[in-house]
Amino acid sequence: MRQWPLSPVLAAPVALTALLPLLVLLDLGAEAESLWDPQWLSVFGQSIALAGLTVLGAVLIGVPLAVLMAYVKLPAQRLWLALLAAPLAMPSYIGAFTFYAAFGPDGEVEQLIGLPTPDMRGLLGAAVVMTLYTFPFVLLTTRASLRSLDASVLDAARTLGLSLPEALWRAVLPRVRRGIAAGALLVALYTLSDFGTPAIMGVDTFTRVIFVEYNAFGLSQAAMLSLHLLAIVGLVLFLESRLGTEREHPGRTLVLHLRPWTLGLALVIVLVVFGLAVGLPLGLFGVWLARDGMSGFDPALAMNSAMAALLAALGAVLLALPVAFAALTGRFGRIMERITYLGFGVPGIVMGTALVYLGLQVTVLYQTLFLLVMAYILRFLPLAVGAVRSTAARLDANLVQAARVLGASRSEAFRRVSLPLTLRGMAAGAALVFLEAMRELPATLLLRPTGFETLATQLWQVYEAGYFGRAAVPGLLLVLISGLGLILMLSGERERHHA
């Protein structure tokens, strides 16, 4: 589908720009005193331990809920699925912030009900928070695999005398192990890349120590730690890419009929999980808003967040256009597209470290809004590319051919036919980038201009100062933004389902 002849040429510099953070880190890391510091062994262990505990928790919660969502007919089925998918749309640092403030000695829960609560700080608390915000990865991938299975195997297992739980364990779950593994690897990737939760909970993972090294002016050490983290993330991405999906001949869809008390218990568990992940932040922010009002909130924070995110959204869509159309023209274009996806695998703290060093070398860029917006674009460009490409791939090639027959050049046919028909994908991609940029914390902490604060950085400052009541308004605004992101995600899934 050669609809835009210049697209491969224009996609190449975009792909090279996407490689820039990695090249900068390699150059900066070369200045480090050594490739490995023995003190980093503890950092490595904490990072792997947090990822392992989170994966375990996400599988234990996500797989049973996937069976429930795939095979049990529920009233308002889409509503229950939306409730379980909601934590995925929220930044985990909001959950970490509210868990940190709510539990432990003198926490908000103890002050409200007068009963002592366990301290959630540390490795275990971070794992609980990360589990609540990542189990939907396992839920969604496992549910997709379960819905593709033929029910006859389960029926045969029941005929041979196995109980329903035994049949599910021995005949169904082994056939969806790749779906479970795919979700588990996504959980591990998210956990390794997350900065806010381990930083707030006091766990010395790679992301937290990178931030500490940056604040101590140890940029070369931060770069070397970033490269180690990228190597681990790259391994996880490689393993995830090697996983296929189970393919079976389509057959009868399985439907499970649970006893009323069993179904009621399952729905109570769903509500408890949703309450901890979404209800607790909303409730706590509501308590603080009622108690402290809007004291200390500056509307400029929302304006700053929106302005930077809007610039990033516009820039990402403009850069995504040639990449998305080039991906439809052949192998070279597809390679360029895959290179741009590198940014999505680079943790925000790593992207920020790389661009801080770039700003120090090109002083005109240092602590400028341009550099911050550039970080957003490089991080979230894949969202725009994916949205534009999916829309462009569905274009009717006959419309372009008709324009050519009527005398339009290739460029004119693109400008007058292909581009207007791609506007919907461009708008969706811009919205996704805008919402993600509004919530981005680590890159913003490192790259924001002096005096330029956003909703996310305000939450961080409130955490450091201990004035939790002042988190109500920025916290609620970020939850609202997360809700919009969930709606956009679900509407996109519905469109792809009907396409």
C-alpha positions as a printed Julia matrix, in Angstrom:
499×3 Matrix{Float64}:
   0.0     0.0     0.0
   2.22    2.79   -1.29
   0.06    5.76   -0.4
   2.81    8.18    0.63
   6.06    7.81   -1.3
   8.06   10.01    1.09
   7.05    8.1     4.21
  10.08    5.72    4.35
  12.47    8.64    3.84
  10.84   10.68    6.6
  10.52    7.67    8.92
  14.28    7.06    9.0
  15.23   10.23   10.97
  12.34    9.59   13.37
  13.7     6.09   14.05
  17.22    7.45   14.52
  15.87    9.98   17.02
  14.21    7.14   18.91
  17.66    5.54   19.27
  19.13    8.75   20.68
  18.57    7.97   24.42
  20.34    4.62   24.09
  23.3     6.2    22.3
  23.51    8.94   24.93
  23.48    6.39   27.76
  26.25    4.37   26.11
  28.37    7.52   25.77
  27.71    8.6    29.36
  28.15    5.09   30.76
  31.61    4.93   29.22
  32.67    7.54   31.81
  31.67    5.29   34.74
  34.49    3.97   36.9
  33.45    0.34   36.38
  30.84   -1.72   34.6
  29.59   -3.21   37.88
  29.7    -2.08   41.47
  29.36   -4.88   44.09
  26.98   -2.61   46.01
  24.55   -2.9    43.09
  24.03   -6.58   43.86
  21.55   -5.56   46.55
  19.79   -3.28   44.05
  19.57   -6.15   41.58
  18.21   -8.46   44.28
  15.57   -5.95   45.43
  14.46   -5.32   41.84
  14.14   -9.02   41.04
  12.45   -9.75   44.38
   9.86   -7.02   43.81
   9.23   -8.22   40.25
   8.96  -11.85   41.4
   6.54  -11.15   44.24
   4.43   -8.95   41.98
   4.27  -11.59   39.25
   3.26  -14.21   41.82
   0.52  -11.97   43.23
  -0.73  -10.94   39.78
  -1.0   -14.58   38.65
  -2.77  -15.68   41.84
  -5.35  -12.89   41.41
  -5.49  -12.58   37.62
  -5.94  -16.22   36.58
  -9.01  -17.04   38.75
 -10.6   -13.73   37.76
  -9.86  -14.5    34.09
 -11.74  -17.8    34.43
 -14.63  -15.91   36.03
 -14.73  -13.26   33.29
 -14.32  -15.78   30.45
 -16.68  -18.58   31.4
 -19.28  -17.31   33.87
 -22.32  -15.38   32.66
 -22.57  -12.33   34.89
 -25.18   -9.57   35.01
 -23.67   -6.44   33.43
 -20.66   -8.45   32.22
 -18.89   -5.47   30.64
 -19.2    -3.45   33.85
 -17.42   -6.13   35.91
 -14.68   -6.4    33.28
 -14.28   -2.62   33.26
 -13.97   -2.59   37.07
 -11.19   -5.17   36.9
  -9.41   -3.41   34.04
  -9.6     0.0    35.75
  -6.42   -0.38   37.86
  -4.4    -0.84   34.66
  -5.3     2.68   33.56
  -4.13    4.3    36.81
  -0.5     5.18   37.56
   0.72    2.92   40.34
   2.33    5.85   42.19
  -1.17    7.06   43.11
  -1.83    3.73   44.79
   1.57    3.78   46.49
   0.97    7.31   47.75
  -2.44    6.48   49.22
  -1.28    3.17   50.74
   1.7     4.99   52.28
  -0.61    7.62   53.8
  -3.44    5.27   54.79
  -1.68    2.44   56.62
   0.81    2.12   59.43
   1.12    4.0    62.74
  -0.75    7.33   62.64
  -2.02    6.49   59.15
  -5.31    7.88   57.88
  -7.15    4.58   58.45
  -6.0     4.42   62.08
  -7.05    8.02   62.62
 -10.49    7.4    61.11
 -11.4     4.1    62.78
  -9.04    4.06   65.75
  -7.63    0.61   65.0
  -3.95   -0.05   64.26
  -3.1    -1.11   60.7
   0.02   -2.79   59.31
   2.79   -0.64   57.89
   2.75   -1.06   54.1
   6.18    0.41   53.47
   9.01   -1.79   52.3
   9.25   -4.68   49.86
   6.02   -6.41   50.85
   3.97   -3.21   50.7
   5.43   -2.3    47.3
   4.61   -5.8    46.02
   1.0    -5.48   47.22
   0.59   -2.13   45.47
   2.24   -3.31   42.26
   0.09   -6.46   42.27
  -3.11   -4.41   42.52
  -2.12   -2.3    39.51
  -0.67   -5.02   37.28
  -2.88   -8.1    37.72
  -5.12   -6.9    34.82
  -2.24   -7.77   32.46
  -2.57  -11.43   33.49
  -6.36  -11.21   33.58
  -6.67   -9.89   30.01
  -4.09  -12.14   28.35
  -5.39  -15.25   30.14
  -9.01  -14.38   29.41
  -8.21  -14.0    25.7
  -6.6   -17.45   25.68
  -9.46  -19.04   27.63
 -12.1   -17.71   25.25
 -10.35  -19.39   22.32
 -10.5   -22.89   23.84
 -12.93  -25.66   22.91
 -15.15  -26.7    25.82
 -15.1   -30.38   24.78
 -11.83  -31.07   26.61
 -13.28  -29.88   29.91
 -16.4   -31.94   29.3
 -14.25  -35.03   28.7
 -12.34  -34.38   31.93
 -15.6   -34.09   33.88
 -16.86  -37.32   32.27
 -13.72  -39.07   33.53
 -14.67  -38.18   37.08
 -12.71  -34.97   37.75
 -14.37  -32.24   39.78
 -14.76  -28.82   38.19
 -11.73  -27.31   39.98
  -9.63  -30.38   39.1
 -10.75  -30.23   35.47
  -9.9   -26.54   35.22
  -6.5   -27.13   36.84
  -5.52  -30.19   34.82
  -7.32  -29.75   31.49
  -7.79  -26.02   30.92
  -5.02  -24.0    32.55
  -2.15  -26.0    30.96
  -3.57  -25.05   27.56
  -3.43  -21.32   28.35
   0.02  -21.28   29.95
   1.36  -19.06   27.18
  -1.34  -16.49   27.82
  -0.55  -16.58   31.53
   3.19  -16.3    30.81
   2.62  -13.36   28.45
   0.7   -11.49   31.13
   3.32  -12.37   33.76
   6.11  -10.99   31.59
   4.19   -7.75   31.09
   3.81   -7.52   34.86
   7.55   -8.05   35.31
   8.29   -5.38   32.67
   5.99   -2.84   34.32
   7.4    -3.56   37.78
  11.03   -3.28   36.69
  10.31    0.02   34.92
   8.2     1.63   37.66
   9.73    4.43   39.68
   6.97    5.87   41.85
   5.98    2.8    43.86
   9.46    1.64   44.99
  10.51    5.25   45.61
   7.5     5.99   47.81
   7.64    2.62   49.57
  11.39    2.87   50.18
  12.59   -0.1    48.13
  16.03    0.29   46.54
  15.27   -0.94   43.04
  17.15    0.17   39.93
  14.76    3.04   39.23
  14.98    4.49   42.77
  18.78    4.23   42.93
  19.11    5.85   39.5
  17.15    8.82   40.85
  19.33    8.95   43.96
  22.51    8.9    41.85
  21.12   11.68   39.66
  20.4    13.87   42.7
  23.95   13.16   43.96
  25.34   14.34   40.59
  26.49   10.81   39.77
  25.27   10.9    36.18
  27.78    8.33   34.9
  26.77    5.88   37.64
  23.11    6.58   36.91
  23.75    5.88   33.24
  25.47    2.57   33.97
  22.61    1.53   36.25
  20.21    2.55   33.48
  22.03    0.33   31.0
  21.84   -2.61   33.38
  18.13   -2.0    33.82
  17.66   -1.73   30.05
  19.45   -5.06   29.61
  17.0    -6.74   32.0
  14.03   -5.01   30.35
  15.34   -6.08   26.94
  15.53   -9.69   28.11
  11.93   -9.55   29.33
  10.8    -8.02   26.02
  12.67  -10.72   24.09
  11.02  -13.49   26.12
   7.63  -11.87   25.64
   8.16  -11.65   21.86
   9.01  -15.36   21.7
   5.68  -16.37   23.22
   3.02  -17.46   20.78
  -0.62  -18.04   21.47
  -2.4   -21.35   21.71
  -4.21  -22.19   18.49
  -7.11  -24.61   18.54
  -9.9   -25.41   16.16
 -12.92  -23.33   17.14
 -15.56  -25.25   19.03
 -18.27  -24.78   21.6
 -17.72  -21.97   24.07
 -17.54  -23.07   27.68
 -20.14  -21.68   30.09
 -19.85  -22.34   33.84
 -22.86  -22.13   36.12
 -21.8   -21.32   39.67
 -23.87  -21.78   42.77
 -25.35  -18.5    44.03
 -23.11  -18.32   47.1
 -20.01  -19.1    45.02
 -20.93  -16.43   42.48
 -21.64  -13.95   45.26
 -18.28  -14.65   46.87
 -16.51  -14.18   43.53
 -18.18  -10.81   42.97
 -17.3    -9.72   46.51
 -13.64  -10.51   45.73
 -13.92   -8.41   42.56
 -15.3    -5.5    44.58
 -12.57   -5.85   47.23
  -9.84   -5.78   44.6
 -11.44   -2.78   42.88
 -11.93   -1.07   46.22
  -8.28   -1.39   47.19
  -6.95   -0.33   43.79
  -9.41    2.44   42.91
 -11.8     2.97   45.81
  -9.07    3.61   48.41
  -7.39    6.44   46.43
 -10.75    8.02   45.62
 -11.95    7.73   49.18
  -8.77    9.11   50.7
  -8.61   12.0    48.26
 -12.28   12.71   49.08
 -11.53   12.75   52.83
  -8.62   15.15   52.31
 -10.69   17.38   50.04
 -13.48   17.57   52.65
 -11.0    18.24   55.44
  -8.53   20.62   53.82
 -10.44   21.91   50.8
  -8.37   23.2    47.88
  -5.72   24.79   50.06
  -2.32   24.89   48.48
  -3.54   23.95   45.0
  -2.38   26.16   42.15
  -4.44   25.89   38.93
  -1.21   26.57   37.05
  -0.22   22.98   37.82
  -3.04   21.67   35.63
  -2.24   24.24   32.95
   1.43   23.25   32.93
   0.55   19.56   32.7
  -1.95   20.14   29.91
   0.37   22.42   27.93
   3.33   20.02   27.98
   1.11   17.02   27.27
  -0.64   18.81   24.39
   2.68   19.73   22.77
   3.82   16.13   23.16
   0.6    14.81   21.63
   0.88   17.07   18.6
   4.56   16.28   18.13
   4.02   12.54   18.51
   1.25   12.45   15.92
   3.3    14.44   13.39
   6.23   12.06   13.83
   3.96    9.01   13.83
   2.48    9.77   10.4
   5.53    8.89    8.26
   6.4     5.93   10.49
   2.88    4.47   10.35
   2.57    4.81    6.57
   6.12    3.56    6.02
   5.25    0.42    7.99
   2.66   -0.37    5.31
   5.09   -0.05    2.41
   7.52   -2.88    3.1
  10.2    -4.4     5.28
  12.29   -1.22    5.66
   9.28    0.68    6.94
   8.42   -2.08    9.41
  11.97   -1.99   10.77
  11.67    1.77   11.27
   8.39    1.25   13.1
   9.9    -1.33   15.44
  12.8     0.97   16.26
  10.39    3.69   17.37
   8.82    1.18   19.78
  12.09    1.21   21.72
  10.9     4.26   23.64
   8.0     2.37   25.18
  10.43   -0.13   26.66
  12.67    2.56   28.14
  11.65    3.4    31.72
  10.85    7.06   32.29
  13.7     7.44   34.78
  16.14    6.09   32.16
  14.78    8.38   29.46
  15.12   11.32   31.83
  18.73   10.44   32.71
  19.7    10.23   29.04
  18.1    13.54   28.11
  19.52   15.33   31.16
  22.99   14.45   29.9
  22.03   15.55   26.39
  20.9    18.87   27.83
  24.22   19.28   29.63
  26.06   18.76   26.33
  23.74   21.04   24.34
  23.29   23.73   26.97
  20.61   25.6    25.01
  18.32   22.62   25.69
  19.07   22.17   29.39
  16.02   22.58   31.66
  13.79   23.66   28.8
  10.22   22.7    28.04
  11.42   21.41   24.68
  13.53   18.71   26.31
  10.66   17.64   28.57
   8.28   17.43   25.61
  10.91   15.5    23.67
  11.04   12.93   26.48
   7.26   12.55   26.37
   7.32   12.11   22.59
  10.07    9.49   22.64
   8.38    7.59   25.48
   4.88    7.53   24.03
   5.45    7.74   20.28
   4.49    4.03   19.89
   0.97    4.84   21.09
   0.54    7.35   18.28
   2.19    5.08   15.7
  -0.06    2.17   16.62
  -3.25    4.24   16.45
  -2.37    5.86   13.11
  -1.13    2.61   11.58
  -4.28    0.66   12.52
  -6.43    3.32   10.87
  -4.23    3.64    7.79
  -4.19   -0.15    7.31
  -7.99   -0.14    6.93
  -8.04    2.52    4.21
  -9.58    1.46    0.91
  -6.76    1.48   -1.65
  -9.35    1.99   -4.42
  -9.97    5.53   -3.18
  -6.32    6.42   -3.64
  -6.27    4.76   -7.06
  -9.36    6.73   -8.08
  -7.64    9.97   -7.1
  -4.6     8.98   -9.18
  -6.79    8.16  -12.18
  -8.35   11.62  -11.89
  -4.9    13.16  -12.23
  -3.73   13.64   -8.64
  -0.06   13.04   -7.87
   0.9    10.61   -5.1
   1.53   13.46   -2.68
  -1.74   15.15   -3.57
  -3.64   11.86   -3.22
  -2.14   11.42    0.22
  -2.94   14.97    1.27
  -6.52   14.99   -0.04
  -7.58   11.35    0.46
  -5.39    9.32    2.82
  -4.68   12.02    5.38
  -8.32   13.09    6.0
  -9.36    9.43    6.36
  -6.61    8.9     8.94
  -7.72   11.78   11.17
  -9.63    9.48   13.5
  -6.53    7.41   14.23
  -4.48   10.57   14.63
  -6.97   11.91   17.17
  -6.97    8.63   19.1
  -3.16    8.51   19.11
  -2.91   12.14   20.23
  -5.39   11.48   23.06
  -3.42    8.47   24.29
  -0.13   10.38   24.27
  -1.77   13.36   25.98
  -3.17   11.23   28.8
   0.06    9.32   29.36
   2.17   12.5    29.33
  -0.14   14.13   31.89
   0.6    11.25   34.3
   4.33   10.79   33.66
   6.33   11.26   36.87
  10.05   10.27   36.71
  10.94   11.93   33.39
   9.11   15.07   34.54
  11.01   15.15   37.84
  14.34   15.06   36.02
  13.61   17.3    33.04
  11.09   19.94   34.09
  12.29   23.54   33.79
  13.01   25.38   37.03
   9.73   26.4    38.65
   7.66   24.31   36.21
   5.5    21.96   38.28
   2.84   19.53   37.09
   0.1    17.52   38.78
   2.41   14.5    39.02
   5.36   16.43   40.47
   3.02   18.15   42.94
   2.04   14.74   44.3
   5.72   13.9    44.68
   6.41   17.14   46.54
   3.43   16.54   48.84
   4.79   13.06   49.6
   8.24   14.44   50.42
   6.83   17.23   52.61
   4.23   15.03   54.32
   1.35   17.45   53.67
  -0.95   14.72   52.39
  -4.1    16.84   52.44
  -2.72   18.95   49.6
  -2.71   15.88   47.35
  -6.52   15.8    47.07
  -7.03   18.0    44.01
  -4.03   16.88   41.91
  -4.75   13.29   42.9
  -8.4    13.46   41.88
  -7.49   15.15   38.61
  -4.99   12.38   37.83
  -7.61    9.73   38.65
 -10.02   11.51   36.3
  -7.37   11.5    33.58
  -6.81    7.8    34.2
 -10.54    7.18   33.85
 -10.57    8.95   30.49
  -7.67    6.76   29.42
  -9.6     3.62   30.4
 -12.66    4.76   28.44
 -10.49    5.43   25.39
  -8.81    2.04   25.75
 -12.1     0.15   26.04
 -13.67    2.05   23.14
 -10.64    1.2    21.02
 -10.97   -2.49   21.93
 -14.67   -2.38   21.0
 -13.87   -0.82   17.62
 -11.23   -3.46   16.86
 -13.7    -6.17   17.86
 -16.32   -4.9    15.41
 -13.76   -4.17   12.65
